């Protein structure tokens, strides 16, 4: 539920549930005096009706849950909690009754699902307090307590209270809900992911020395949580979290050793491609010999032409070869990649085209590079690279035409305007690799903002200048999360600079 809001129905959040339709209920319980068993059944029936209503709506809307319908479903789950839940934590004696325990677990799960639906639309103090209430009242349900604690911390992150969020995560990781049971459950995997997220957050909001202390505790807890789980079916995920903990602590050699062991024991081509790609990326980031990173990228690519991570490895290999002064080799790699088809290239085609154009520029073939940049700029701008392509074209034309061609400036602004607004909701816990890779694109987004500011300075049309500044401010705020820079850009626009 936390970290993924797809089309999975909320019923799946109640393991082992057997929800009876109303007709069967009358046969089972009749219409006699209300008992704890009948109360449990009423809770199950009301929850079943809410889940059935959500399924009906999703069927009508192609699997989606529109905002106005989301509020309707939220109200149904609030009613489950209101009617069958409790206001204070239940006693051990009441939970000893299996029907009471089952009814309260249903109520707690519905309360949590209602909060998650509300989090789609807004983050506010009231929502943070609701998550805190759920975690406090239903703390006997370990899964609900863990997810409610994460929800509260995530809400505080969105409100800008990073230190408050970190404190909540740490209290959860050190609290009773974090004590591992006899078997490994989904809550334990969430806690492992939260350990990494907490270390990343510490780097953002704490002084370096304090952050390092937090990260050292994260590494110790990860080692403790994963101890004895090497034979578990999710061993790969566990070892990867251990490696990421080492990377957080800047212990690159130990982290690389863990990843190397995983890659060597990978059971499928898909897993080998994924791990070899990550090995190459980490080796580059750690400043390890480029030849080792290149070898990992080539191993990933060799796992198969139809693998997404193999395609990503070819993109990284092309970039590495360009930076190593081997533009001709890079061009061969990128041409082969671009011939693999749209499915494999999904989300990477624009970057591959930009790198191909840069290879051609290194080979003094600008006349061939410009059409390639035009192709990249015409693609859907899910990432920065269509915008990078339009900016490279504008800058190149500016070198040879005075004044620069106005259509090139206009196209840059139009591509920027096609970049979708980034939803303020971010998944928590965020994977280390997602943040690690995001750092690579931050430089590209920063260059895009600078290029839009250049366009605003050199454009002859006032409207184009205004649009360029507006997009520069938006991307600075949304993609770089640099609110101060965004405000500076907006203030300068008001003053006419």
C-alpha positions as CSV (number, residue, x, y, z in Angstrom):
1,X,0.0,0.0,0.0
2,X,2.7,2.5,1.0
3,X,5.0,3.1,-1.9
4,X,2.8,1.6,-4.5
5,X,-0.8,2.6,-5.4
6,X,-1.7,0.5,-8.3
7,X,-4.8,-1.3,-9.2
8,X,-4.4,-4.0,-6.5
9,X,-7.6,-4.3,-4.6
10,X,-7.6,-3.4,-0.9
11,X,-9.0,-6.9,-0.1
12,X,-5.5,-8.3,-0.7
13,X,-4.3,-6.3,2.3
14,X,-6.2,-8.7,4.6
15,X,-4.3,-12.0,4.4
16,X,-6.5,-15.1,4.9
17,X,-9.7,-13.2,4.7
18,X,-12.8,-15.2,3.8
19,X,-15.4,-12.5,3.1
20,X,-19.0,-13.8,2.9
21,X,-21.6,-12.3,0.7
22,X,-24.8,-11.1,2.4
23,X,-27.0,-14.0,1.3
24,X,-24.7,-16.6,2.8
25,X,-24.5,-14.5,6.0
26,X,-28.1,-15.1,6.8
27,X,-27.7,-18.8,6.5
28,X,-24.7,-18.8,8.8
29,X,-25.8,-16.4,11.5
30,X,-29.5,-15.9,11.1
31,X,-31.1,-12.8,12.6
32,X,-30.6,-13.4,16.3
33,X,-29.0,-11.4,19.0
34,X,-25.8,-9.6,18.1
35,X,-22.7,-11.5,19.1
36,X,-19.0,-10.9,18.6
37,X,-19.1,-13.4,15.8
38,X,-21.9,-11.5,14.1
39,X,-20.1,-8.2,14.7
40,X,-17.1,-9.7,13.0
41,X,-19.2,-10.9,10.1
42,X,-20.8,-7.4,9.8
43,X,-17.4,-5.9,9.5
44,X,-16.3,-8.4,6.9
45,X,-19.5,-7.8,4.9
46,X,-19.2,-4.0,5.0
47,X,-15.5,-4.3,3.9
48,X,-16.5,-6.7,1.2
49,X,-19.1,-4.3,-0.1
50,X,-16.5,-1.5,-0.1
51,X,-14.0,-3.6,-2.0
52,X,-16.7,-4.7,-4.5
53,X,-17.7,-1.1,-5.1
54,X,-14.1,-0.2,-5.8
55,X,-13.7,-3.1,-8.3
56,X,-16.9,-2.0,-10.1
57,X,-15.5,1.6,-10.4
58,X,-12.1,0.4,-11.6
59,X,-13.8,-1.8,-14.2
60,X,-15.7,1.2,-15.5
61,X,-12.6,3.4,-15.7
62,X,-10.1,0.9,-17.1
63,X,-8.5,0.1,-13.8
64,X,-8.2,3.7,-12.6
65,X,-9.8,5.2,-9.6
66,X,-10.7,8.9,-10.5
67,X,-10.3,11.5,-7.7
68,X,-14.1,12.0,-7.2
69,X,-14.6,8.2,-6.9
70,X,-11.6,7.9,-4.7
71,X,-13.2,10.1,-2.1
72,X,-16.4,7.9,-2.3
73,X,-14.3,4.8,-1.6
74,X,-12.4,6.5,1.2
75,X,-15.7,7.4,2.9
76,X,-16.8,3.7,2.8
77,X,-13.6,2.6,4.5
78,X,-13.9,5.4,7.1
79,X,-17.3,4.0,7.9
80,X,-15.8,0.5,8.4
81,X,-13.4,2.0,11.0
82,X,-16.0,4.2,12.6
83,X,-18.5,1.3,13.0
84,X,-16.3,-1.6,13.9
85,X,-13.0,-0.1,15.1
86,X,-12.0,1.4,18.5
87,X,-10.8,4.8,19.7
88,X,-8.2,3.5,22.1
89,X,-5.8,0.5,21.9
90,X,-7.7,-2.7,22.8
91,X,-6.8,-4.7,25.8
92,X,-5.0,-8.1,25.6
93,X,-8.0,-9.7,27.1
94,X,-10.3,-8.5,24.3
95,X,-7.8,-9.4,21.6
96,X,-7.8,-13.0,23.0
97,X,-11.2,-13.3,21.4
98,X,-10.6,-14.3,17.8
99,X,-13.7,-12.6,16.5
100,X,-12.8,-9.3,18.2
101,X,-9.3,-9.5,16.9
102,X,-10.4,-10.2,13.4
103,X,-13.0,-7.4,13.5
104,X,-10.4,-4.9,14.7
105,X,-7.8,-6.0,12.1
106,X,-10.4,-5.3,9.4
107,X,-11.2,-1.9,10.9
108,X,-7.5,-1.0,11.2
109,X,-6.8,-2.1,7.6
110,X,-9.7,0.1,6.4
111,X,-8.6,3.1,8.4
112,X,-5.1,2.8,6.9
113,X,-6.5,2.4,3.3
114,X,-8.7,5.5,3.8
115,X,-5.6,7.4,4.9
116,X,-3.6,6.2,1.9
117,X,-6.4,7.3,-0.5
118,X,-6.4,10.7,1.2
119,X,-2.6,10.9,0.7
120,X,-3.1,10.8,-3.1
121,X,-4.6,14.3,-3.0
122,X,-3.0,16.2,-0.2
123,X,-0.5,16.2,2.7
124,X,-1.4,18.1,5.8
125,X,-1.1,17.9,9.5
126,X,-4.5,16.3,9.9
127,X,-3.4,13.4,7.7
128,X,-0.1,13.0,9.7
129,X,-2.2,12.9,12.9
130,X,-4.5,10.3,11.4
131,X,-1.6,8.0,10.5
132,X,-0.3,8.5,14.1
133,X,-3.7,7.6,15.5
134,X,-3.9,4.4,13.4
135,X,-0.4,3.3,14.4
136,X,-1.2,3.9,18.1
137,X,-4.7,2.3,18.2
138,X,-4.0,-0.7,16.0
139,X,-0.4,-1.3,17.0
140,X,-1.3,-5.0,17.8
141,X,-1.4,-5.5,14.0
142,X,2.3,-5.3,13.1
143,X,1.7,-4.7,9.4
144,X,-0.7,-1.9,10.0
145,X,1.6,-0.3,12.6
146,X,4.5,-0.4,10.2
147,X,2.6,1.1,7.3
148,X,1.0,3.7,9.4
149,X,4.3,4.8,10.8
150,X,5.7,5.1,7.3
151,X,2.7,7.0,6.2
152,X,3.1,9.5,9.0
153,X,6.8,10.0,8.2
154,X,6.1,10.4,4.5
155,X,3.4,13.0,5.2
156,X,5.9,15.0,7.3
157,X,8.4,14.8,4.4
158,X,5.9,16.3,2.0
159,X,5.2,19.0,4.5
160,X,8.9,19.9,4.5
161,X,9.5,18.6,8.1
162,X,12.4,16.4,7.1
163,X,13.8,16.1,10.7
164,X,10.4,15.2,12.0
165,X,10.0,12.6,9.4
166,X,13.4,11.1,10.1
167,X,12.6,11.0,13.9
168,X,9.4,9.1,13.1
169,X,11.2,6.6,10.9
170,X,13.9,6.0,13.5
171,X,11.3,5.6,16.3
172,X,9.6,3.0,14.1
173,X,12.8,1.2,13.2
174,X,13.8,1.1,16.9
175,X,10.3,0.3,18.2
176,X,8.4,-2.9,19.0
177,X,6.9,-3.2,15.5
178,X,10.4,-3.5,14.1
179,X,11.3,-6.6,16.1
180,X,11.5,-9.4,13.6
181,X,9.1,-12.3,14.1
182,X,10.0,-15.9,13.5
183,X,9.3,-15.7,9.8
184,X,10.1,-13.0,7.3
185,X,7.1,-11.0,6.3
186,X,6.3,-8.1,4.0
187,X,6.6,-5.7,6.9
188,X,10.2,-6.8,7.5
189,X,11.1,-6.1,3.8
190,X,9.4,-2.6,4.2
191,X,11.6,-2.0,7.3
192,X,14.7,-2.9,5.4
193,X,13.8,-0.5,2.6
194,X,13.0,2.1,5.2
195,X,16.5,1.7,6.7
196,X,18.0,2.8,3.4
197,X,15.5,5.6,3.0
198,X,16.3,6.9,6.5
199,X,20.0,7.0,5.7
200,X,19.3,8.9,2.5
201,X,17.1,11.3,4.4
202,X,19.7,11.8,7.1
203,X,22.1,13.0,4.5
204,X,19.6,15.7,3.4
205,X,18.6,17.1,6.8
206,X,21.4,16.5,9.2
207,X,24.9,17.9,9.6
208,X,27.5,15.6,8.1
209,X,28.9,14.2,11.3
210,X,25.4,13.6,12.7
211,X,24.3,12.0,9.4
212,X,27.2,9.6,9.5
213,X,26.3,8.5,13.0
214,X,22.7,7.8,11.8
215,X,24.0,5.9,8.8
216,X,26.3,3.8,10.9
217,X,23.3,2.8,13.0
218,X,21.4,2.0,9.8
219,X,24.2,-0.3,8.7
220,X,24.2,-2.1,12.0
221,X,20.5,-2.6,12.0
222,X,20.5,-3.9,8.4
223,X,23.2,-6.4,9.4
224,X,21.1,-7.5,12.4
225,X,17.9,-7.8,10.3
226,X,19.4,-9.8,7.6
227,X,21.4,-12.1,9.8
228,X,20.4,-15.7,9.3
229,X,18.2,-15.0,6.2
230,X,20.7,-16.1,3.6
231,X,18.6,-19.1,2.7
232,X,15.4,-17.1,2.2
233,X,13.8,-16.9,-1.2
234,X,14.3,-13.1,-1.2
235,X,18.0,-13.4,-0.4
236,X,18.9,-11.2,-3.3
237,X,16.9,-8.3,-2.0
238,X,18.4,-8.8,1.5
239,X,22.0,-8.8,0.2
240,X,21.3,-5.8,-2.0
241,X,20.1,-3.8,1.0
242,X,23.3,-4.8,2.8
243,X,25.3,-3.6,-0.1
244,X,23.3,-0.3,-0.2
245,X,24.0,0.2,3.5
246,X,27.7,0.0,2.7
247,X,27.4,2.5,-0.1
248,X,25.5,4.9,2.2
249,X,28.5,4.6,4.6
250,X,30.9,5.3,1.7
251,X,32.3,1.7,2.1
252,X,32.3,1.2,-1.7
253,X,34.6,-1.8,-1.7
254,X,32.4,-3.9,0.7
255,X,29.3,-2.9,-1.1
256,X,30.8,-3.8,-4.5
257,X,31.8,-7.2,-3.1
258,X,28.3,-8.0,-2.0
259,X,26.9,-7.0,-5.5
260,X,29.6,-9.0,-7.2
261,X,28.6,-12.1,-5.2
262,X,25.0,-11.5,-6.2
263,X,25.8,-11.1,-9.9
264,X,27.9,-14.3,-9.9
265,X,25.1,-16.3,-8.4
266,X,22.2,-14.8,-10.3
267,X,19.7,-17.4,-11.5
268,X,18.5,-15.7,-14.7
269,X,19.7,-13.5,-17.5
270,X,17.4,-10.7,-16.4
271,X,18.9,-10.7,-12.9
272,X,22.4,-10.8,-14.2
273,X,21.8,-7.9,-16.5
274,X,20.2,-5.9,-13.7
275,X,23.1,-6.5,-11.3
276,X,25.9,-6.0,-13.9
277,X,24.3,-2.7,-14.9
278,X,24.2,-1.6,-11.2
279,X,27.8,-2.7,-10.7
280,X,29.0,-0.6,-13.7
281,X,27.1,2.4,-12.4
282,X,28.5,2.1,-8.9
283,X,32.0,1.5,-10.1
284,X,31.8,4.8,-12.0
285,X,30.4,6.7,-9.1
286,X,33.1,5.2,-6.8
287,X,35.9,6.3,-9.1
288,X,36.9,2.7,-9.8
289,X,39.0,2.0,-12.9
290,X,36.7,2.8,-15.9
291,X,37.7,-0.4,-17.6
292,X,35.9,-2.3,-14.7
293,X,32.7,-0.3,-15.2
294,X,33.0,-0.9,-19.0
295,X,33.3,-4.6,-18.4
296,X,30.2,-4.7,-16.3
297,X,28.2,-2.8,-18.9
298,X,29.3,-5.1,-21.6
299,X,28.4,-8.2,-19.5
300,X,24.9,-6.7,-18.9
301,X,24.4,-6.0,-22.6
302,X,25.5,-9.5,-23.4
303,X,22.6,-11.1,-21.5
304,X,20.2,-10.4,-24.3
305,X,19.1,-7.8,-26.8
306,X,15.5,-7.8,-25.5
307,X,16.3,-7.0,-21.9
308,X,15.5,-3.6,-20.6
309,X,18.5,-3.5,-18.3
310,X,20.7,-4.6,-21.1
311,X,19.5,-1.6,-23.1
312,X,20.2,0.7,-20.2
313,X,23.7,-0.8,-19.9
314,X,24.3,0.1,-23.6
315,X,23.3,3.7,-22.9
316,X,25.7,3.9,-20.0
317,X,28.4,2.2,-22.1
318,X,27.9,4.8,-24.9
319,X,28.2,7.6,-22.4
320,X,31.4,6.1,-20.9
321,X,33.0,5.6,-24.3
322,X,32.3,9.3,-25.3
323,X,33.8,10.5,-22.0
324,X,36.8,8.3,-22.6
325,X,37.5,9.8,-26.0
326,X,36.3,6.8,-28.0
327,X,33.5,8.5,-29.9
328,X,33.6,6.1,-32.9
329,X,33.1,3.0,-30.6
330,X,30.3,4.9,-28.8
331,X,28.6,5.5,-32.1
332,X,28.7,1.8,-33.0
333,X,27.2,0.8,-29.6
334,X,24.4,3.5,-29.8
335,X,23.5,2.7,-33.4
336,X,23.2,-1.0,-32.5
337,X,21.0,0.0,-29.5
338,X,18.7,2.3,-31.5
339,X,18.1,-0.6,-33.9
340,X,16.6,-2.9,-31.2
341,X,13.1,-1.5,-31.3
342,X,10.8,0.8,-29.3
343,X,9.8,-1.7,-26.6
344,X,13.4,-2.2,-25.4
345,X,14.2,1.5,-25.8
346,X,11.2,2.7,-23.8
347,X,12.2,5.7,-21.7
348,X,15.8,5.6,-23.1
349,X,15.5,6.6,-26.7
350,X,15.9,10.3,-26.2
351,X,19.1,9.9,-24.1
352,X,20.5,7.4,-26.6
353,X,19.8,9.9,-29.5
354,X,21.4,12.7,-27.5
355,X,24.5,10.6,-26.9
356,X,24.6,9.6,-30.6
357,X,24.5,13.3,-31.5
358,X,27.4,14.0,-29.1
359,X,29.4,11.2,-30.6
360,X,28.9,12.8,-34.1
361,X,29.9,16.2,-32.7
362,X,33.1,14.6,-31.3
363,X,33.7,13.3,-34.8
364,X,33.2,16.8,-36.3
365,X,29.9,15.7,-38.0
366,X,27.6,18.5,-36.8
367,X,25.5,18.3,-40.0
368,X,24.6,14.7,-39.1
369,X,24.1,15.5,-35.4
370,X,21.4,18.2,-35.9
371,X,18.8,15.8,-37.4
372,X,19.4,13.3,-34.6
373,X,18.8,16.1,-32.0
374,X,15.6,17.0,-33.8
375,X,14.4,13.4,-33.5
376,X,15.2,13.4,-29.8
377,X,13.5,16.8,-29.2
378,X,10.3,15.5,-30.8
379,X,9.9,12.6,-28.3
380,X,7.7,12.7,-25.3
381,X,9.8,14.5,-22.6
382,X,9.5,12.0,-19.7
383,X,13.0,12.9,-18.7
384,X,15.3,15.8,-19.4
385,X,16.8,14.5,-22.7
386,X,14.3,15.8,-25.3
387,X,14.9,19.2,-23.7
388,X,18.6,18.7,-23.7
389,X,18.4,18.0,-27.4
390,X,16.5,21.1,-28.1
391,X,18.9,23.2,-26.1
392,X,22.0,21.7,-27.9
393,X,20.4,22.6,-31.2
394,X,19.7,26.2,-30.0
395,X,23.2,26.6,-28.7
396,X,24.8,25.2,-31.9
397,X,22.7,27.5,-34.1
398,X,23.6,30.4,-31.9
399,X,27.3,29.9,-32.6
400,X,26.7,30.3,-36.4
401,X,23.7,32.7,-36.7
402,X,23.5,36.1,-35.2
403,X,20.9,36.6,-33.9
404,X,20.0,33.0,-33.2
405,X,17.0,31.7,-35.1
406,X,13.8,32.5,-33.1
407,X,12.2,29.1,-34.1
408,X,15.0,27.3,-32.2
409,X,14.2,29.3,-29.1
410,X,10.5,28.7,-29.4
411,X,11.0,25.0,-29.9
412,X,13.1,24.8,-26.7
413,X,10.3,26.5,-24.8
414,X,7.7,24.3,-26.3
415,X,9.6,21.1,-25.4
416,X,9.9,22.5,-21.8
417,X,6.2,23.1,-21.6
418,X,5.6,19.4,-22.6
419,X,7.5,18.2,-19.6
420,X,4.8,16.9,-17.3
421,X,4.5,18.4,-13.8
422,X,6.0,16.1,-11.2
423,X,3.4,15.0,-8.6
424,X,4.5,16.2,-5.2
425,X,3.8,12.7,-3.8
426,X,6.9,10.5,-3.8
427,X,7.2,6.9,-2.9
428,X,8.4,6.0,0.5
429,X,10.6,4.2,1.2
430,X,12.5,5.3,-1.9
431,X,15.0,2.7,-3.2
432,X,18.7,3.7,-3.0
433,X,19.2,2.9,-6.7
434,X,16.4,5.3,-7.6
435,X,18.0,8.2,-5.7
436,X,21.5,7.2,-6.9
437,X,20.3,7.3,-10.6
438,X,18.4,10.5,-10.0
439,X,21.6,12.3,-9.1
440,X,22.9,11.6,-12.6
441,X,19.9,13.4,-14.2
442,X,20.0,16.3,-11.8
443,X,23.0,17.8,-13.8
444,X,20.9,17.5,-17.0
445,X,17.9,19.2,-15.4
446,X,20.2,22.0,-14.1
447,X,21.6,22.5,-17.6
448,X,18.0,22.7,-18.9
449,X,17.1,25.4,-16.5
450,X,20.2,27.4,-17.5
451,X,19.4,26.9,-21.2
452,X,15.9,28.2,-20.6
453,X,17.3,31.3,-18.8
454,X,19.6,31.8,-21.8
455,X,16.6,31.6,-24.1
456,X,14.8,34.2,-22.0
457,X,17.7,36.6,-22.4
458,X,18.2,36.2,-26.2
459,X,14.6,35.8,-27.4
460,X,13.2,38.9,-29.2
461,X,9.6,38.2,-28.4
462,X,8.4,39.2,-24.9
463,X,5.9,36.4,-24.6
464,X,8.6,33.8,-25.5
465,X,10.9,35.4,-22.8
466,X,8.1,35.1,-20.2
467,X,7.3,31.5,-21.1
468,X,11.0,30.6,-20.9
469,X,11.4,32.1,-17.4
470,X,8.2,30.4,-16.2
471,X,9.4,27.0,-17.4
472,X,12.8,27.6,-15.9
473,X,11.3,28.3,-12.5
474,X,8.9,25.3,-12.7
475,X,11.7,22.9,-13.5
476,X,14.0,24.3,-10.8
477,X,11.3,23.8,-8.3
478,X,9.8,20.4,-9.5
479,X,12.8,18.6,-10.9
480,X,15.7,20.0,-8.8
481,X,13.6,20.8,-5.7
482,X,15.4,24.1,-5.5
483,X,12.6,26.4,-4.3
484,X,15.0,29.2,-3.6
485,X,16.4,29.2,-7.2
486,X,12.8,29.0,-8.5
487,X,11.8,32.1,-6.5
488,X,14.8,34.0,-7.6
489,X,13.9,33.3,-11.2
490,X,10.3,34.5,-10.6
491,X,11.4,37.6,-8.8
492,X,13.8,38.5,-11.7
493,X,10.9,38.0,-14.2
494,X,8.7,40.4,-12.2
495,X,11.5,43.0,-12.2
496,X,11.9,42.6,-16.0
497,X,15.4,41.2,-15.9
